[in-house]
Amino acid sequence: MARATNAPASRRRRKKRLELAKGYYGGRHRLYRSATETVNRAMAYSWRDRKVKKRVFRNVWTLRINAAVRAEGISYSKFINGLKKAKIALDRKILANLALEQPKVFNAIVQLVKQNIK
């Protein structure tokens, strides 16, 4: 019986991996082993950084809200506490957007919060 090499399937597998490594420098896009290592690392980083991206955005929103609230003479933590007391259910993303794009609306929210703190 002839030796079976599974050639079409293994060629397809290697071709797919090299296709993923397209655009990498030097042997990283030409040689199967280095391409595999690089692609594996890239995939691990992309998975990790999709999680990190969410953390980073939350920090950005917090910074924007803090800057806008301090201009109104109140601290971020007191503002968030006042939001909860006033039963205003807006998340940080929406608040940061309001602070950036519609300052009048945001200032109205800040005034409501100030009334509920006292």
C-alpha positions in Angstrom: 0.0 0.0 0.0 1.3 3.5 -0.9 2.2 5.9 1.8 -0.6 8.5 2.4 0.8 12.0 2.9 -2.4 14.0 3.4 -0.8 16.5 1.0 -3.8 18.6 -0.1 -5.0 19.1 3.5 -1.6 20.0 4.9 -0.9 22.3 2.0 -4.2 24.0 2.6 -3.4 24.4 6.3 0.0 25.9 5.6 -1.3 28.2 3.0 -4.0 29.5 5.4 -1.4 30.2 8.0 0.9 32.0 5.6 -2.1 34.0 4.4 -2.6 35.2 8.0 1.0 36.2 8.1 0.7 38.4 5.0 2.4 41.8 5.5 4.9 40.6 8.1 8.6 41.4 7.7 11.1 39.0 6.2 10.8 35.3 6.9 7.8 35.9 9.1 5.6 35.9 6.1 7.6 33.5 4.0 8.6 30.6 6.3 6.0 28.4 7.8 7.5 28.0 11.3 8.2 31.7 11.9 4.9 32.7 10.4 3.1 30.3 12.7 4.9 31.6 15.8 4.2 35.2 14.8 0.5 34.6 14.0 0.0 32.7 17.3 1.5 35.6 19.2 -0.5 38.2 17.2 -3.8 36.3 17.9 -3.0 36.1 21.6 -2.3 39.8 21.7 -5.4 40.7 19.8 -7.6 38.6 22.1 -6.0 40.2 25.2 -6.2 43.7 23.8 -9.9 43.4 22.9 -10.3 43.0 26.7 -7.9 45.9 27.5 -9.7 48.2 25.1 -12.8 48.1 27.3 -10.8 49.1 30.4 -9.0 51.9 28.5 -12.3 53.4 27.3 -13.8 53.3 30.7 -10.8 55.3 32.0 -11.1 57.8 29.2 -14.8 58.3 30.0 -14.0 58.8 33.7 -11.3 61.4 32.8 -13.7 63.3 30.6 -16.5 63.3 33.2 -14.1 64.3 35.9 -12.7 67.3 33.9 -16.2 68.5 33.0 -17.5 68.1 36.6 -14.5 69.9 38.2 -15.2 72.9 35.9 -18.6 73.0 37.7 -16.9 72.9 41.2 -17.6 69.3 42.2 -15.5 66.2 42.4 -16.0 63.1 40.3 -16.8 60.8 43.3 -19.4 63.2 44.7 -20.9 63.6 41.2 -21.3 59.8 40.8 -22.7 59.5 44.3 -25.2 62.3 43.6 -26.2 60.6 40.4 -27.2 57.5 42.3 -29.0 59.6 44.9 -30.9 61.4 42.2 -31.7 58.1 40.6 -30.3 59.1 37.3 -29.3 56.0 35.4 -26.8 57.2 32.8 -23.6 55.2 32.2 -20.2 56.8 31.9 -20.1 56.5 28.2 -23.3 58.6 27.8 -22.2 61.1 30.4 -18.8 61.5 28.7 -20.5 62.1 25.4 -22.8 64.6 26.9 -19.9 66.5 28.5 -18.1 66.6 25.2 -20.9 67.3 22.7 -23.7 68.9 24.7 -22.3 70.8 27.6 -25.6 72.6 28.4 -27.4 69.3 28.9 -24.5 68.0 31.0 -24.5 71.2 33.2 -28.2 70.7 33.8 -27.5 67.2 35.0 -24.7 68.5 37.3 -27.1 71.1 38.8 -29.6 68.2 39.5 -26.9 66.2 41.2 -25.7 69.2 43.3 -29.3 69.6 44.6 -29.4 66.0 45.6 -26.0 66.1 47.4 -27.2 68.7 49.9 
